[in-house]
């Protein structure tokens, strides 16, 4: 017995440095709690504005567009030009606000003004700012057009497609891992998360076929918007990597800035704005 005890006593203990313990499941989601808390607040505010529609929704979208233009200028312009960010943001917000009450053609010159001025005065990153500023404003036009002209149900569909893409991609990417989609631009984005986003969007489309009497092509359109949302995410990642910043701002705990949170909506809203006439939107079953 004593020999056995002695053998047990002499057994080497595992070295935590040479053999570190495997991380637990929850360690793969270190930012989950602040992300969920912030997302809950944003969801409640957004849902209330979408439900109310009209001036409340237009004002919220205009505010979001203004903040994103401010964040974009903050990332791309040198510090000595910081004073220009607020006027550009106000002009962009005003153009989006007016688009809710005037024909789009009347406000397009105002909408393009921030990007046009940025191309003129920024000493660096001119083309990036000009193109991205136009994308942000057009996305604002797109979501207001969706809520005003097509109603609550289809606005909800657009939001659910983008949210399903984001959530499915986040969890699948963290849990499954695998090959990276474009590691030089977005190191955390995987093919598993990308495909899971498409599946999540397709399920949203199937749900609308069943419960909203939508035509079957809504499934393909949902997947296409999911791809556009992912392109919006990758585009913003490319901008941040080029200028060497982690987040567009620190306004939202766990998410960064509005650009970090709504980059997917930018891509999806602009694509829908471009193709809705071609697909005969909304695609309702006969």
SVG drawing of the C-alpha trace seen along z (x, -y; Angstrom):
<svg xmlns="http://www.w3.org/2000/svg" viewBox="-53 -73 61 75">
<polyline fill="none" stroke="black" stroke-width="0.4" points="0.0,0.0 2.8,-2.4 4.5,-1.6 1.4,-2.5 1.0,-5.7 4.6,-6.6 4.1,-6.0 1.0,-8.3 2.9,-10.9 5.7,-10.9 3.4,-11.2 4.3,-14.6 1.6,-17.2 0.5,-18.7 2.3,-21.9 -0.3,-24.6 2.2,-26.5 3.3,-23.7 -0.2,-22.2 -2.7,-25.0 -6.3,-24.0 -8.7,-24.1 -10.9,-27.2 -14.5,-26.7 -17.4,-27.3 -18.2,-30.7 -14.6,-31.9 -15.3,-32.0 -17.9,-34.8 -16.0,-37.3 -18.0,-40.2 -21.4,-38.5 -22.9,-40.2 -22.3,-43.8 -23.3,-43.0 -26.6,-41.5 -27.3,-44.4 -26.6,-47.0 -28.4,-45.1 -31.5,-44.9 -31.6,-48.6 -31.1,-49.3 -33.8,-46.7 -36.3,-48.3 -35.6,-51.8 -35.6,-50.6 -38.7,-48.5 -40.6,-51.4 -39.6,-53.7 -40.4,-51.1 -43.8,-50.5 -44.6,-54.2 -43.3,-55.0 -43.8,-58.6 -41.7,-61.3 -40.4,-59.1 -38.8,-56.6 -37.5,-59.3 -35.9,-61.2 -34.2,-58.1 -32.8,-57.1 -31.6,-60.7 -29.9,-60.7 -28.2,-57.4 -27.0,-58.6 -25.6,-61.8 -23.7,-59.8 -22.3,-57.4 -21.0,-60.3 -19.4,-61.8 -17.8,-58.4 -16.6,-58.0 -15.0,-61.5 -13.5,-60.7 -11.8,-57.6 -10.6,-59.0 -9.7,-62.7 -6.7,-64.0 -7.3,-65.5 -6.9,-69.1 -10.0,-68.6 -12.2,-67.4 -14.3,-70.6 -15.6,-69.6 -17.2,-66.4 -20.3,-67.9 -21.4,-70.1 -21.1,-67.2 -23.1,-65.0 -25.8,-67.6 -26.2,-68.0 -26.4,-64.2 -29.0,-63.9 -31.0,-66.8 -31.1,-65.2 -32.3,-61.9 -34.9,-63.7 -36.2,-65.6 -36.4,-62.4 -39.2,-61.3 -41.4,-64.2 -40.1,-65.3 -39.4,-63.5 -36.0,-61.9 -34.9,-63.9 -35.4,-67.2 -33.0,-66.2 -30.3,-64.2 -28.0,-67.2 -28.0,-67.7 -27.5,-64.0 -24.4,-64.0 -22.9,-67.2 -21.0,-65.6 -19.2,-63.1 -18.5,-65.8 -17.1,-68.2 -15.1,-65.4 -13.4,-64.5 -12.5,-68.2 -11.0,-69.0 -9.7,-65.7 -5.9,-65.4 -6.1,-61.6 -8.7,-58.9 -10.8,-61.1 -12.3,-58.4 -13.1,-56.2 -14.9,-58.9 -16.7,-60.1 -18.0,-56.7 -18.8,-55.5 -20.6,-58.7 -22.9,-58.3 -23.5,-54.7 -24.6,-55.7 -27.0,-58.3 -28.5,-56.1 -29.0,-53.4 -30.9,-55.9 -33.1,-56.7 -33.6,-53.0 -34.9,-52.1 -37.2,-55.2 -38.6,-54.2 -39.1,-50.6 -41.1,-51.7 -43.0,-54.5 -44.0,-52.8 -44.1,-49.1 -45.2,-49.2 -44.3,-47.6 -44.3,-43.9 -41.7,-44.4 -39.5,-46.7 -39.6,-44.0 -38.5,-41.5 -35.5,-43.6 -34.4,-44.0 -34.8,-40.3 -32.7,-39.3 -29.8,-41.4 -30.2,-40.4 -30.4,-36.7 -27.3,-37.0 -25.4,-38.7 -26.5,-36.4 -26.1,-33.1 -22.7,-34.2 -21.5,-35.3 -22.4,-32.0 -21.4,-29.7 -18.1,-31.4 -17.2,-31.2 -18.5,-27.6 -17.5,-26.0 -14.5,-28.0 -12.8,-26.7 -11.3,-28.4 -11.2,-32.2 -13.2,-34.1 -10.7,-36.9 -8.2,-36.9 -6.2,-40.0 -9.3,-42.2 -11.5,-40.5 -9.5,-38.0 -12.5,-36.7 -14.8,-36.1 -15.0,-32.4 -16.7,-30.5 -18.8,-28.7 -20.2,-32.0 -20.7,-33.3 -22.7,-30.3 -24.6,-30.2 -25.7,-33.8 -27.1,-32.8 -29.0,-29.9 -30.4,-32.2 -31.6,-34.7 -33.1,-31.9 -35.1,-30.7 -36.4,-34.3 -37.5,-34.1 -39.2,-30.8 -41.0,-32.2 -42.4,-35.1 -43.5,-32.6 -45.5,-30.7 -46.9,-33.5 -46.9,-36.6 -48.1,-35.1 -44.9,-36.1 -43.8,-34.5 -41.0,-31.9 -38.5,-34.3 -38.4,-36.1 -36.1,-33.3 -33.5,-34.0 -33.9,-37.7 -33.3,-37.2 -30.0,-35.3 -28.9,-38.0 -29.5,-40.7 -27.6,-38.5 -24.6,-38.5 -24.9,-42.3 -25.0,-42.7 -21.8,-40.7 -20.2,-42.8 -21.1,-45.9 -19.5,-44.3 -16.3,-43.4 -16.2,-46.9 -16.2,-48.6 -13.6,-46.1 -11.4,-47.0 -11.7,-50.7 -10.8,-50.2 -7.9,-48.0 -6.6,-50.6 -6.6,-53.4 -5.6,-51.2 -8.5,-51.5 -10.5,-48.7 -13.9,-50.4 -15.5,-53.4 -16.2,-54.9 -17.0,-53.7 -20.6,-54.9 -22.1,-51.4 -20.6,-49.0 -19.7,-45.7 -20.3,-46.9 -18.1,-50.0 -19.9,-52.6 -23.1,-52.8 -21.0,-52.0 -19.8,-48.8 -23.3,-47.9 -25.2,-48.9 -22.6,-48.2 -24.6,-45.2 -27.8,-47.2 -26.0,-49.6 -25.2,-46.9 -28.6,-45.3 -30.6,-48.5 -28.7,-49.8 -29.0,-46.5 -32.7,-46.4 -33.1,-50.1 -31.4,-49.1 -33.2,-45.8 -36.7,-46.3 -38.1,-47.4 -36.5,-44.4 -38.0,-41.8 -41.4,-43.5 -41.2,-44.2 -43.0,-43.2 -43.1,-39.7 -46.6,-38.6 -47.9,-35.2 -50.7,-35.2"/>
</svg>
